[in-house]
Amino acid sequence: MTKHLAASLQSKANGARASRPVAEKRVRDTAGQVKRLRVLDIGSETFGDDLQYVFGKNVAKARRDNKRITGTSDVAPKR
């Protein structure tokens, strides 16, 4: 027997993410790997908030990568 669920496709957040003026693009680097590029609008009224959003995303990715490499999220890998 199957169970049918109905849900709204609208974001449950108050629309903050949907209206964020930070554009995300997927591009390839010189090695051919896909990278995510976040583009800020310098003329935006919310430039400071947008910059903080992008910085937070970059820090979160760096911590995930460090955890994958070293086992802990706040230590830089030794080279």
C-alpha positions in Angstrom: 0.0 0.0 0.0 1.4 3.4 -0.9 1.1 6.6 1.2 0.3 9.8 -0.6 1.7 13.1 0.7 0.8 16.6 -0.4 3.1 19.5 0.3 3.6 23.0 -0.8 6.4 23.7 -3.2 6.8 27.2 -1.8 9.8 27.8 0.5 8.9 27.6 4.2 11.4 30.4 5.0 9.9 33.9 4.7 11.3 34.2 1.1 14.7 35.4 2.2 16.6 32.9 0.2 14.4 33.1 -2.9 14.8 36.9 -3.1 18.6 36.9 -2.3 20.4 38.8 -5.1 23.4 36.5 -4.9 23.6 34.6 -8.2 25.1 31.1 -8.2 26.7 29.8 -11.4 28.3 26.5 -12.1 31.5 26.9 -14.1 34.4 24.7 -15.1 37.9 25.6 -14.0 41.0 25.1 -16.2 41.3 21.4 -15.1 37.7 20.8 -16.2 36.2 20.4 -12.8 32.8 22.0 -12.0 33.0 24.8 -9.5 30.2 26.9 -7.9 30.7 30.6 -8.4 28.7 33.1 -6.4 28.3 36.6 -7.9 27.5 39.7 -5.8 25.8 42.8 -7.1 28.0 45.7 -5.9 25.1 48.1 -6.3 22.7 46.2 -4.1 21.2 47.8 -1.1 21.9 44.6 0.8 25.5 44.2 -0.3 26.8 43.8 3.3 24.3 41.0 4.1 25.0 39.4 0.7 28.8 39.4 1.4 28.2 37.9 4.8 26.0 35.2 3.3 28.7 34.3 0.7 31.5 34.4 3.3 29.5 32.0 5.5 28.9 29.6 2.6 32.7 29.7 1.8 33.6 29.0 5.5 31.1 26.1 5.7 32.6 24.5 2.6 36.2 25.0 3.9 35.2 23.3 7.2 33.5 20.4 5.4 36.7 19.9 3.3 38.9 20.1 6.3 36.8 17.6 8.1 36.9 15.2 5.2 40.8 15.6 4.9 41.9 15.8 8.6 38.9 14.5 10.6 38.4 17.9 12.3 36.7 21.0 10.9 38.8 23.8 12.4 42.4 22.7 11.6 44.2 23.6 8.4 45.8 20.5 6.7 49.6 20.2 6.9 51.4 20.6 3.6 
